[in-house]
Amino acid sequence: MIEYSPYHIALLFGDFHDDALEHYLSREEYNQYYDSDFRNTDTALYWLERLVGSIETYNAEYRGYNLYKESLRQIITSNGVIPINACFPGIDDVDTVSIDIEKWYIECYYPFLFVLWDYLFDEEYQPADLSQYRQRIDYEFVHFPHKLELWKEAKYKDGV
């Protein structure tokens, strides 16, 4: 079984909410951010490099790296979304009232997830076998994927 939490990948996006953007970016950068369009690969990569940075990839055994990777793999395969309150201009500001939500996902969000995959992981995306994934919900696992010494007894969604 592969243990994952969709919140692992969300942890990387702490600086993508308005308060952090306002604090860390100059007024010009802040306006540039909100005028950008994350549907454009180069634009998305620019802001990912600027605000996400990178996760440790020098050691393939680095546990946090694999947890981030499996979190994103599960989100992509299950047609899910990153569970965060963040703004991705050009993706989030699409009028979802006038566009079919499935069409929005396929045309706007799904391509962004693949840009994110390519940015974070130096390997080709392979879909997950979702029957092999178990979502852990225990606090230490969810909030500290890179510090397994803090993990306690595993708790799973739906008690399974």
N, C-alpha and C positions, 0 to 999 in steps of 0.2 A: 504494500500500500504506500502511496505517496501522500504525505501529510502536507497540507498547504493552508494558507489563509489569503483571501483576496486582499486583505488589508496590508500584506507585505509590500506589494507594489505601490499601494497608496502612500506608504510611508515615504517614498521617494519624492512625493509631490507636496511636501510641506510648504514650499515657497510659492505655490501656485494659487494661493488665495489672496484676496485683495489687500488685507492688512500687511502681509509679508511683502507683496509686490510694492506697495506704497512705501514701506520702510526701507527696503534694500535697493530699490531702483531710483534713479534720479527722475524728476518730473518728465523729462524728455523720454527716457527709457520706458517709464510707466505708460505714457501715451503711445509710444511705439508698440509696446506689448499689446495694448488693447486695440490698436489699429492693424495688428498682424492677422494672418490667416493660417491656422495650423493645418489646413488642408494642403498647403504648400509644403512639400517635404523639406526644402531648405530652411524655410521659416521655422518649422517645427524643430528641426535639428538645432538651429541657432538657440532657441529658447531652452531646449533640453540641455544643451551644453552649458548654457548660462545659469540655469536654475537647478538642474538635477545633479550635474557633475557625473561621476561614475561610481560604480560599486567595485569592490575589490575583485579583480579578475585574474590577478597574478597567480592565484593558487586555486586550481580546479576543485580542490577539496574544501574550499572555504564554504562553510555551511550556509551562511546568509545568502551568498551568491546563488546557490541552487534553490533556496526557498523563494527568492525574488523571481527567478526564472520559472519555477513551477507555478507560482502565483499568476504570472502573466500568461503562461501557456494555458492554464485552466480558464482564465478570463476570455482569452481569444477563442478557444475551442468551444466554450459554452455560450458564445455570443453574449458575454456579460460586459459589464462596465467596471471601471476602476471606482471603488466605493469611496469617493472623496467629494468634498465641496470645493471644487476648483473651477476656474474658468479657462477654457481653451478657445480663444477667439477664432472665429471662422467655423468652429465645430459646435460649440455651445450656443452661439447666438443665431443659429439657424432657426427659423420660425417653424417649430415642430407642430404647430397647429395646422399649418397649410401643407406640411410634408408628412408622408407616411413614416411612422417611426422606424419601421423596418428598412425603408429606403434611406432614411437618415443614417441608420447604423451602418449599412453597407457602403454608402457613398462618402460618409464623413468620418465616422468614429472608427470603424474597422481598419481603414487604411492608416489612421493615426496609430493604432495599436501595433501595426507592423513596422511603422517608422520607429516606434519606441523599442520594439523587439530588436531591430537591427542596430539601434543606438546602444542598447545595453549589453547585448549578447553577441559574441563573435561566433555564431553558428546559425545554420539554416533552421528556420522554424519547422518543427514537426508537431502535428496535432496531438493532443493528449488522448489517452484512452480514459475517458472520464470515470469508467467503472473502477479504475485503480486509484482514484483520488478520494481522500477523506479530509474534510474541512475541520481543522482544529480551532477551538474557540477559547482555549485557556489564555488568560491575559498575558502571561510572560512569553508564550510562543508567538502570539499575535503582535505584540509591541516590541519585542526584542529578538527578531529572527537571527541576528548575528551573535547573540550571547547565549548559547545553549546551556551555559552553567547556571543561568537564571531560571530555566524551564523547570516546571514542576510536573505533576501528574497530568497526562494528556486528557483533555475533555474535547468531545467531538460534537459537532452540530447534530441535532436530532438524537443525541445520546448513542449513536452507532459507533 
